[in-house]
């Protein structure tokens, strides 16, 4: 059984070396999302990319980059997603944030009485 709804996808593009108050920024964002009771968050580590500075970042063994691209995805209803934006304004000093309306199909196990 599944349900369908329209939600918001928030994507946050940062670097692996970005920090906030002494801990990795991606960790701080996910913990804040959990604290705000958002539906969920996923951190993805890129193997190659570049940002506004045009510096190529790669997981290739010869490049030895330790600042790989990080993407955090958060999906929830628009009102819930809005709750984390003030924190991002405070915590993200360099990066990119995108938001889009998406169609979500949720599959859930139903416990029968």
N, CA, C and O atoms as CSV, one atom per row, in Angstrom:
chain,resi,resn,atom,element,x,y,z
A,1,UNK,N,N,0.848,-1.179,0.000
A,1,UNK,CA,C,0.000,0.000,0.000
A,1,UNK,C,C,0.891,1.239,0.000
A,1,UNK,O,O,1.940,1.259,0.645
A,2,UNK,N,N,0.470,2.261,-0.723
A,2,UNK,CA,C,1.247,3.492,-0.747
A,2,UNK,C,C,0.324,4.704,-0.755
A,2,UNK,O,O,-0.871,4.617,-1.036
A,3,UNK,N,N,0.937,5.834,-0.435
A,3,UNK,CA,C,0.227,7.107,-0.492
A,3,UNK,C,C,1.060,8.078,-1.326
A,3,UNK,O,O,2.276,7.927,-1.436
A,4,UNK,N,N,0.401,9.069,-1.908
A,4,UNK,CA,C,1.089,10.062,-2.721
A,4,UNK,C,C,0.797,11.454,-2.180
A,4,UNK,O,O,-0.306,11.737,-1.711
A,5,UNK,N,N,1.804,12.317,-2.254
A,5,UNK,CA,C,1.636,13.699,-1.813
A,5,UNK,C,C,2.697,14.576,-2.451
A,5,UNK,O,O,3.684,14.077,-2.990
A,6,UNK,N,N,2.492,15.870,-2.389
A,6,UNK,CA,C,3.490,16.833,-2.850
A,6,UNK,C,C,4.262,17.315,-1.630
A,6,UNK,O,O,3.673,17.706,-0.623
A,7,UNK,N,N,5.572,17.282,-1.730
A,7,UNK,CA,C,6.447,17.736,-0.664
A,7,UNK,C,C,7.527,18.634,-1.240
A,7,UNK,O,O,7.512,18.950,-2.430
A,8,UNK,N,N,8.464,19.044,-0.398
A,8,UNK,CA,C,9.593,19.875,-0.818
A,8,UNK,C,C,10.880,19.093,-0.623
A,8,UNK,O,O,11.097,18.461,0.411
A,9,UNK,N,N,11.729,19.150,-1.645
A,9,UNK,CA,C,13.071,18.586,-1.569
A,9,UNK,C,C,14.043,19.733,-1.379
A,9,UNK,O,O,14.129,20.628,-2.220
A,10,UNK,N,N,14.775,19.706,-0.274
A,10,UNK,CA,C,15.803,20.694,0.024
A,10,UNK,C,C,17.147,20.015,-0.182
A,10,UNK,O,O,17.418,18.979,0.426
A,11,UNK,N,N,17.996,20.591,-1.037
A,11,UNK,CA,C,19.337,20.053,-1.262
A,11,UNK,C,C,20.354,21.101,-0.839
A,11,UNK,O,O,20.254,22.274,-1.201
A,12,UNK,N,N,21.325,20.655,-0.069
A,12,UNK,CA,C,22.364,21.546,0.436
A,12,UNK,C,C,23.701,21.023,-0.084
A,12,UNK,O,O,24.088,19.892,0.210
A,13,UNK,N,N,24.397,21.842,-0.850
A,13,UNK,CA,C,25.690,21.482,-1.431
A,13,UNK,C,C,26.787,22.189,-0.642
A,13,UNK,O,O,26.837,23.419,-0.597
A,14,UNK,N,N,27.658,21.410,-0.024
A,14,UNK,CA,C,28.766,21.958,0.765
A,14,UNK,C,C,30.009,21.118,0.495
A,14,UNK,O,O,29.977,20.201,-0.327
A,15,UNK,N,N,31.098,21.428,1.182
A,15,UNK,CA,C,32.326,20.647,1.086
A,15,UNK,C,C,32.519,19.790,2.324
A,15,UNK,O,O,32.035,20.112,3.410
A,16,UNK,N,N,33.229,18.706,2.138
A,16,UNK,CA,C,33.467,17.770,3.235
A,16,UNK,C,C,34.241,18.423,4.382
A,16,UNK,O,O,34.081,18.021,5.535
A,17,UNK,N,N,35.058,19.400,4.093
A,17,UNK,CA,C,35.859,20.056,5.133
A,17,UNK,C,C,35.138,21.203,5.832
A,17,UNK,O,O,35.701,21.812,6.742
A,18,UNK,N,N,33.912,21.511,5.433
A,18,UNK,CA,C,33.165,22.593,6.076
A,18,UNK,C,C,32.756,22.169,7.485
A,18,UNK,O,O,32.295,21.049,7.704
A,19,UNK,N,N,32.936,23.087,8.430
A,19,UNK,CA,C,32.628,22.797,9.840
A,19,UNK,C,C,31.727,23.868,10.427
A,19,UNK,O,O,31.642,24.989,9.924
A,20,UNK,N,N,31.056,23.489,11.509
A,20,UNK,CA,C,30.223,24.413,12.276
A,20,UNK,C,C,30.410,24.076,13.747
A,20,UNK,O,O,30.097,22.971,14.191
A,21,UNK,N,N,30.923,25.043,14.494
A,21,UNK,CA,C,31.155,24.868,15.931
A,21,UNK,C,C,31.945,23.596,16.236
A,21,UNK,O,O,31.603,22.838,17.144
A,22,UNK,N,N,33.007,23.378,15.461
A,22,UNK,CA,C,33.935,22.300,15.756
A,22,UNK,C,C,33.561,20.915,15.255
A,22,UNK,O,O,34.290,19.957,15.511
A,23,UNK,N,N,32.444,20.782,14.550
A,23,UNK,CA,C,32.093,19.464,14.013
A,23,UNK,C,C,31.732,19.609,12.534
A,23,UNK,O,O,31.441,20.712,12.071
A,24,UNK,N,N,31.750,18.501,11.796
A,24,UNK,CA,C,31.432,18.593,10.371
A,24,UNK,C,C,30.066,19.246,10.141
A,24,UNK,O,O,29.094,18.941,10.831
A,25,UNK,N,N,30.014,20.140,9.168
A,25,UNK,CA,C,28.781,20.873,8.889
A,25,UNK,C,C,27.647,19.935,8.504
A,25,UNK,O,O,26.506,20.142,8.918
A,26,UNK,N,N,27.947,18.902,7.715
A,26,UNK,CA,C,26.880,17.975,7.319
A,26,UNK,C,C,26.269,17.292,8.537
A,26,UNK,O,O,25.065,17.040,8.568
A,27,UNK,N,N,27.083,16.993,9.532
A,27,UNK,CA,C,26.589,16.371,10.761
A,27,UNK,C,C,25.705,17.352,11.536
A,27,UNK,O,O,24.649,16.973,12.044
A,28,UNK,N,N,26.137,18.603,11.625
A,28,UNK,CA,C,25.355,19.627,12.331
A,28,UNK,C,C,23.997,19.833,11.661
A,28,UNK,O,O,22.988,20.010,12.345
A,29,UNK,N,N,23.967,19.813,10.328
A,29,UNK,CA,C,22.708,20.016,9.601
A,29,UNK,C,C,21.754,18.853,9.842
A,29,UNK,O,O,20.568,19.062,10.098
A,30,UNK,N,N,22.268,17.629,9.761
A,30,UNK,CA,C,21.404,16.454,9.967
A,30,UNK,C,C,20.872,16.427,11.398
A,30,UNK,O,O,19.699,16.126,11.617
A,31,UNK,N,N,21.726,16.739,12.371
A,31,UNK,CA,C,21.266,16.753,13.759
A,31,UNK,C,C,20.227,17.847,13.987
A,31,UNK,O,O,19.283,17.648,14.752
A,32,UNK,N,N,20.388,18.997,13.335
A,32,UNK,CA,C,19.398,20.064,13.454
A,32,UNK,C,C,18.082,19.637,12.811
A,32,UNK,O,O,17.013,19.916,13.353
A,33,UNK,N,N,18.146,18.966,11.663
A,33,UNK,CA,C,16.926,18.481,11.007
A,33,UNK,C,C,16.184,17.508,11.913
A,33,UNK,O,O,14.956,17.540,11.996
A,34,UNK,N,N,16.921,16.658,12.580
A,34,UNK,CA,C,16.295,15.702,13.506
A,34,UNK,C,C,15.679,16.429,14.698
A,34,UNK,O,O,14.566,16.121,15.124
A,35,UNK,N,N,16.422,17.397,15.227
A,35,UNK,CA,C,15.921,18.195,16.360
A,35,UNK,C,C,14.622,18.915,15.996
A,35,UNK,O,O,13.733,19.056,16.836
A,36,UNK,N,N,14.513,19.367,14.752
A,36,UNK,CA,C,13.321,20.074,14.285
A,36,UNK,C,C,12.214,19.125,13.849
A,36,UNK,O,O,11.166,19.565,13.377
A,37,UNK,N,N,12.442,17.835,14.005
A,37,UNK,CA,C,11.455,16.798,13.687
A,37,UNK,C,C,11.096,16.770,12.202
A,37,UNK,O,O,9.942,16.545,11.837
A,38,UNK,N,N,12.102,17.002,11.345
A,38,UNK,CA,C,11.869,16.875,9.909
A,38,UNK,C,C,11.777,15.394,9.569
A,38,UNK,O,O,12.265,14.546,10.316
A,39,UNK,N,N,11.152,15.090,8.444
A,39,UNK,CA,C,10.845,13.702,8.090
A,39,UNK,C,C,12.089,12.850,7.898
A,39,UNK,O,O,12.067,11.663,8.221
A,40,UNK,N,N,13.171,13.417,7.383
A,40,UNK,CA,C,14.381,12.634,7.178
A,40,UNK,C,C,15.432,13.439,6.448
A,40,UNK,O,O,15.135,14.454,5.820
A,41,UNK,N,N,16.670,12.972,6.538
A,41,UNK,CA,C,17.790,13.618,5.860
A,41,UNK,C,C,18.786,12.547,5.439
A,41,UNK,O,O,18.971,11.547,6.132
A,42,UNK,N,N,19.419,12.766,4.303
A,42,UNK,CA,C,20.426,11.852,3.796
A,42,UNK,C,C,21.643,12.657,3.370
A,42,UNK,O,O,21.508,13.700,2.731
A,43,UNK,N,N,22.840,12.175,3.723
A,43,UNK,CA,C,24.086,12.805,3.317
A,43,UNK,C,C,24.723,11.947,2.238
A,43,UNK,O,O,24.908,10.742,2.411
A,44,UNK,N,N,25.055,12.584,1.120
A,44,UNK,CA,C,25.695,11.907,0.000
A,44,UNK,C,C,27.084,12.501,-0.201
A,44,UNK,O,O,27.241,13.721,-0.239
A,45,UNK,N,N,28.090,11.642,-0.329
A,45,UNK,CA,C,29.461,12.097,-0.542
A,45,UNK,C,C,29.800,11.903,-2.012
A,45,UNK,O,O,29.761,10.785,-2.525
A,46,UNK,N,N,30.132,12.991,-2.679
A,46,UNK,CA,C,30.448,12.933,-4.097
A,46,UNK,C,C,31.847,12.412,-4.352
A,46,UNK,O,O,32.730,12.531,-3.503
A,47,UNK,N,N,32.043,11.835,-5.528
A,47,UNK,CA,C,33.381,11.355,-5.876
A,47,UNK,C,C,34.129,12.362,-6.743
A,47,UNK,O,O,35.340,12.250,-6.937
A,48,UNK,N,N,33.394,13.354,-7.266
A,48,UNK,CA,C,34.044,14.391,-8.045
A,48,UNK,C,C,33.099,15.571,-8.189
A,48,UNK,O,O,31.882,15.400,-8.258
A,49,UNK,N,N,33.671,16.775,-8.235
A,49,UNK,CA,C,32.863,17.963,-8.450
A,49,UNK,C,C,33.696,19.221,-8.328
A,49,UNK,O,O,34.878,19.167,-7.990
A,50,UNK,N,N,33.067,20.363,-8.608
A,50,UNK,CA,C,33.694,21.657,-8.369
A,50,UNK,C,C,32.605,22.657,-8.079
A,50,UNK,O,O,31.449,22.469,-8.457
A,51,UNK,N,N,32.984,23.718,-7.405
A,51,UNK,CA,C,32.019,24.733,-7.016
A,51,UNK,C,C,32.380,26.083,-7.580
A,51,UNK,O,O,33.023,26.187,-8.624
A,52,UNK,N,N,31.958,27.119,-6.877
A,52,UNK,CA,C,32.140,28.491,-7.344
A,52,UNK,C,C,33.613,28.848,-7.539
A,52,UNK,O,O,33.940,29.688,-8.378
A,53,UNK,N,N,34.499,28.218,-6.773
A,53,UNK,CA,C,35.923,28.522,-6.892
A,53,UNK,C,C,36.584,27.797,-8.068
A,53,UNK,O,O,37.759,28.030,-8.353
A,54,UNK,N,N,35.842,26.922,-8.751
A,54,UNK,CA,C,36.292,26.150,-9.917
A,54,UNK,C,C,37.415,25.163,-9.612
A,54,UNK,O,O,38.009,24.607,-10.535
A,55,UNK,N,N,37.718,24.933,-8.322
A,55,UNK,CA,C,38.730,23.924,-7.976
A,55,UNK,C,C,38.093,22.548,-8.081
A,55,UNK,O,O,37.060,22.282,-7.468
A,56,UNK,N,N,38.722,21.672,-8.868
A,56,UNK,CA,C,38.234,20.320,-9.047
A,56,UNK,C,C,38.524,19.510,-7.799
A,56,UNK,O,O,39.650,19.506,-7.302
A,57,UNK,N,N,37.512,18.826,-7.294
A,57,UNK,CA,C,37.654,17.976,-6.116
A,57,UNK,C,C,37.315,16.569,-6.553
A,57,UNK,O,O,36.263,16.333,-7.146
A,58,UNK,N,N,38.211,15.626,-6.259
A,58,UNK,CA,C,38.034,14.280,-6.776
A,58,UNK,C,C,38.497,13.251,-5.772
A,58,UNK,O,O,39.384,13.513,-4.959
A,59,UNK,N,N,37.884,12.065,-5.833
A,59,UNK,CA,C,38.286,10.950,-4.985
A,59,UNK,C,C,39.347,10.104,-5.672
A,59,UNK,O,O,39.752,9.071,-5.140
A,60,UNK,N,N,39.802,10.526,-6.849
A,60,UNK,CA,C,40.836,9.795,-7.571
A,60,UNK,C,C,42.086,9.704,-6.709
A,60,UNK,O,O,42.492,10.693,-6.099
A,61,UNK,N,N,42.683,8.555,-6.656
A,61,UNK,CA,C,43.813,8.296,-5.749
A,61,UNK,C,C,44.972,9.268,-5.961
A,61,UNK,O,O,45.657,9.612,-4.998
A,62,UNK,N,N,45.210,9.717,-7.181
A,62,UNK,CA,C,46.322,10.622,-7.438
A,62,UNK,C,C,46.023,12.056,-7.016
A,62,UNK,O,O,46.945,12.838,-6.780
A,63,UNK,N,N,44.741,12.408,-6.918
A,63,UNK,CA,C,44.376,13.771,-6.532
A,63,UNK,C,C,44.450,13.981,-5.030
A,63,UNK,O,O,44.733,15.090,-4.575
A,64,UNK,N,N,44.199,12.935,-4.253
A,64,UNK,CA,C,44.269,12.983,-2.791
A,64,UNK,C,C,43.444,14.126,-2.189
A,64,UNK,O,O,43.860,14.740,-1.207
A,65,UNK,N,N,42.293,14.406,-2.769
A,65,UNK,CA,C,41.425,15.454,-2.235
A,65,UNK,C,C,40.779,14.970,-0.943
A,65,UNK,O,O,40.270,13.851,-0.875
A,66,UNK,N,N,40.803,15.811,0.070
A,66,UNK,CA,C,40.112,15.480,1.312
A,66,UNK,C,C,38.952,16.448,1.549
A,66,UNK,O,O,38.450,16.574,2.666
A,67,UNK,N,N,38.543,17.120,0.490
A,67,UNK,CA,C,37.425,18.055,0.588
A,67,UNK,C,C,36.424,17.750,-0.518
A,67,UNK,O,O,36.136,18.596,-1.364
A,68,UNK,N,N,35.899,16.526,-0.497
A,68,UNK,CA,C,34.976,16.090,-1.537
A,68,UNK,C,C,33.620,16.776,-1.387
A,68,UNK,O,O,33.268,17.249,-0.307
A,69,UNK,N,N,32.864,16.825,-2.486
A,69,UNK,CA,C,31.529,17.438,-2.418
A,69,UNK,C,C,30.595,16.622,-1.518
A,69,UNK,O,O,30.632,15.392,-1.508
A,70,UNK,N,N,29.769,17.333,-0.772
A,70,UNK,CA,C,28.752,16.718,0.084
A,70,UNK,C,C,27.405,17.314,-0.307
A,70,UNK,O,O,27.278,18.527,-0.472
A,71,UNK,N,N,26.392,16.446,-0.455
A,71,UNK,CA,C,25.026,16.892,-0.715
A,71,UNK,C,C,24.146,16.326,0.397
A,71,UNK,O,O,24.160,15.122,0.653
A,72,UNK,N,N,23.389,17.186,1.049
A,72,UNK,CA,C,22.432,16.756,2.064
A,72,UNK,C,C,21.044,16.951,1.471
A,72,UNK,O,O,20.712,18.044,1.012
A,73,UNK,N,N,20.236,15.903,1.478
A,73,UNK,CA,C,18.872,15.988,0.975
A,73,UNK,C,C,17.896,15.828,2.132
A,73,UNK,O,O,18.011,14.915,2.949
A,74,UNK,N,N,16.940,16.734,2.177
A,74,UNK,CA,C,15.888,16.698,3.185
A,74,UNK,C,C,14.558,16.801,2.448
A,74,UNK,O,O,14.368,17.693,1.622
A,75,UNK,N,N,13.641,15.887,2.746
A,75,UNK,CA,C,12.318,15.908,2.130
A,75,UNK,C,C,11.268,15.980,3.230
A,75,UNK,O,O,11.267,15.176,4.162
A,76,UNK,N,N,10.379,16.953,3.106
A,76,UNK,CA,C,9.269,17.096,4.057
A,76,UNK,C,C,8.266,18.059,3.437
A,76,UNK,O,O,8.453,18.522,2.312
A,77,UNK,N,N,7.202,18.357,4.174
A,77,UNK,CA,C,6.241,19.320,3.655
A,77,UNK,C,C,6.878,20.721,3.708
A,77,UNK,O,O,7.801,20.955,4.488
A,78,UNK,N,N,6.385,21.636,2.885
A,78,UNK,CA,C,7.018,22.960,2.800
A,78,UNK,C,C,7.158,23.685,4.132
A,78,UNK,O,O,8.176,24.331,4.380
A,79,UNK,N,N,6.150,23.585,4.989
A,79,UNK,CA,C,6.203,24.279,6.277
A,79,UNK,C,C,7.334,23.729,7.145
A,79,UNK,O,O,8.037,24.496,7.803
A,80,UNK,N,N,7.511,22.429,7.151
A,80,UNK,CA,C,8.579,21.811,7.945
A,80,UNK,C,C,9.953,22.201,7.402
A,80,UNK,O,O,10.856,22.519,8.176
A,81,UNK,N,N,10.116,22.179,6.093
A,81,UNK,CA,C,11.406,22.526,5.480
A,81,UNK,C,C,11.792,23.965,5.824
A,81,UNK,O,O,12.970,24.251,6.036
A,82,UNK,N,N,10.827,24.861,5.880
A,82,UNK,CA,C,11.104,26.262,6.210
A,82,UNK,C,C,11.766,26.411,7.582
A,82,UNK,O,O,12.513,27.363,7.811
A,83,UNK,N,N,11.497,25.478,8.488
A,83,UNK,CA,C,12.030,25.569,9.852
A,83,UNK,C,C,13.552,25.528,9.907
A,83,UNK,O,O,14.145,26.100,10.821
A,84,UNK,N,N,14.201,24.861,8.941
A,84,UNK,CA,C,15.658,24.709,9.020
A,84,UNK,C,C,16.399,25.848,8.316
A,84,UNK,O,O,17.611,25.982,8.485
A,85,UNK,N,N,15.706,26.659,7.541
A,85,UNK,CA,C,16.372,27.713,6.778
A,85,UNK,C,C,17.126,28.729,7.650
A,85,UNK,O,O,18.233,29.114,7.274
A,86,UNK,N,N,16.588,29.187,8.797
A,86,UNK,CA,C,17.370,30.099,9.640
A,86,UNK,C,C,18.682,29.474,10.127
A,86,UNK,O,O,19.696,30.164,10.233
A,87,UNK,N,N,18.662,28.182,10.421
A,87,UNK,CA,C,19.897,27.511,10.834
A,87,UNK,C,C,20.903,27.487,9.691
A,87,UNK,O,O,22.094,27.710,9.911
A,88,UNK,N,N,20.439,27.220,8.476
A,88,UNK,CA,C,21.347,27.214,7.325
A,88,UNK,C,C,21.944,28.598,7.112
A,88,UNK,O,O,23.125,28.713,6.783
A,89,UNK,N,N,21.149,29.656,7.293
A,89,UNK,CA,C,21.663,31.025,7.174
A,89,UNK,C,C,22.824,31.261,8.144
A,89,UNK,O,O,23.782,31.965,7.823
A,90,UNK,N,N,22.724,30.675,9.308
A,90,UNK,CA,C,23.762,30.831,10.338
A,90,UNK,C,C,24.970,29.929,10.076
A,90,UNK,O,O,26.110,30.367,10.233
A,91,UNK,N,N,24.738,28.696,9.686
A,91,UNK,CA,C,25.796,27.690,9.664
A,91,UNK,C,C,26.563,27.574,8.347
A,91,UNK,O,O,27.755,27.265,8.354
A,92,UNK,N,N,25.901,27.815,7.232
A,92,UNK,CA,C,26.553,27.628,5.929
A,92,UNK,C,C,27.208,28.944,5.517
A,92,UNK,O,O,26.531,29.949,5.302
A,93,UNK,N,N,28.536,28.920,5.411
A,93,UNK,CA,C,29.261,30.124,4.995
A,93,UNK,C,C,29.581,30.104,3.510
A,93,UNK,O,O,29.758,31.153,2.890
A,94,UNK,N,N,29.656,28.900,2.939
A,94,UNK,CA,C,29.915,28.762,1.509
A,94,UNK,C,C,29.220,27.505,1.025
A,94,UNK,O,O,29.469,26.416,1.543
A,95,UNK,N,N,28.355,27.647,0.041
A,95,UNK,CA,C,27.638,26.495,-0.465
A,95,UNK,C,C,26.466,26.938,-1.311
A,95,UNK,O,O,26.360,28.103,-1.696
A,96,UNK,N,N,25.591,25.995,-1.592
A,96,UNK,CA,C,24.429,26.247,-2.434
A,96,UNK,C,C,23.265,25.463,-1.867
A,96,UNK,O,O,23.425,24.320,-1.438
A,97,UNK,N,N,22.092,26.079,-1.866
A,97,UNK,CA,C,20.882,25.416,-1.379
A,97,UNK,C,C,19.827,25.523,-2.476
A,97,UNK,O,O,19.601,26.597,-3.033
A,98,UNK,N,N,19.186,24.395,-2.777
A,98,UNK,CA,C,18.084,24.405,-3.741
A,98,UNK,C,C,16.848,23.821,-3.085
A,98,UNK,O,O,16.942,22.986,-2.185
A,99,UNK,N,N,15.678,24.274,-3.550
A,99,UNK,CA,C,14.402,23.741,-3.070
A,99,UNK,C,C,13.508,23.536,-4.278
A,99,UNK,O,O,13.462,24.366,-5.186
A,100,UNK,N,N,12.796,22.414,-4.274
A,100,UNK,CA,C,11.859,22.167,-5.359
A,100,UNK,C,C,10.675,21.365,-4.848
A,100,UNK,O,O,10.788,20.596,-3.894
A,101,UNK,N,N,9.549,21.557,-5.495
A,101,UNK,CA,C,8.357,20.782,-5.175
A,101,UNK,C,C,8.460,19.453,-5.901
A,101,UNK,O,O,8.775,19.405,-7.090
A,102,UNK,N,N,8.192,18.369,-5.172
A,102,UNK,CA,C,8.314,17.030,-5.744
A,102,UNK,C,C,7.070,16.210,-5.447
A,102,UNK,O,O,6.336,16.497,-4.501
A,103,UNK,N,N,6.842,15.206,-6.246
A,103,UNK,CA,C,5.782,14.222,-6.017
A,103,UNK,C,C,6.408,13.075,-5.236
A,103,UNK,O,O,7.411,12.512,-5.677
A,104,UNK,N,N,5.848,12.718,-4.102
A,104,UNK,CA,C,6.388,11.670,-3.236
A,104,UNK,C,C,5.403,10.510,-3.179
A,104,UNK,O,O,4.201,10.699,-2.996
A,105,UNK,N,N,5.932,9.332,-3.338
A,105,UNK,CA,C,5.147,8.110,-3.160
A,105,UNK,C,C,5.750,7.400,-1.951
A,105,UNK,O,O,6.912,6.993,-1.975
A,106,UNK,N,N,4.958,7.256,-0.908
A,106,UNK,CA,C,5.437,6.637,0.335
A,106,UNK,C,C,4.906,5.212,0.436
A,106,UNK,O,O,3.711,4.965,0.276
A,107,UNK,N,N,5.806,4.291,0.702
A,107,UNK,CA,C,5.448,2.899,0.943
A,107,UNK,C,C,5.663,2.645,2.423
A,107,UNK,O,O,6.728,2.945,2.962
A,108,UNK,N,N,4.672,2.104,3.070
A,108,UNK,CA,C,4.764,1.841,4.510
A,108,UNK,C,C,4.188,0.480,4.809
A,108,UNK,O,O,3.214,0.047,4.194
A,109,UNK,N,N,4.806,-0.190,5.768
A,109,UNK,CA,C,4.233,-1.429,6.271
A,109,UNK,C,C,3.099,-1.082,7.216
A,109,UNK,O,O,3.238,-0.214,8.077
A,110,UNK,N,N,2.002,-1.750,7.054
A,110,UNK,CA,C,0.867,-1.518,7.940
A,110,UNK,C,C,0.729,-2.713,8.875
A,110,UNK,O,O,0.654,-3.862,8.440
A,111,UNK,N,N,0.698,-2.416,10.144
A,111,UNK,CA,C,0.531,-3.465,11.148
A,111,UNK,C,C,-0.957,-3.739,11.272
A,111,UNK,O,O,-1.754,-2.837,11.531
A,112,UNK,N,N,-1.308,-4.980,11.086
A,112,UNK,CA,C,-2.729,-5.352,11.201
A,112,UNK,C,C,-3.024,-5.804,12.616
A,112,UNK,O,O,-2.236,-6.519,13.236
A,113,UNK,N,N,-4.187,-5.369,13.122
A,113,UNK,CA,C,-4.541,-5.736,14.516
A,113,UNK,C,C,-4.835,-7.210,14.661
A,113,UNK,O,O,-5.145,-7.673,15.759
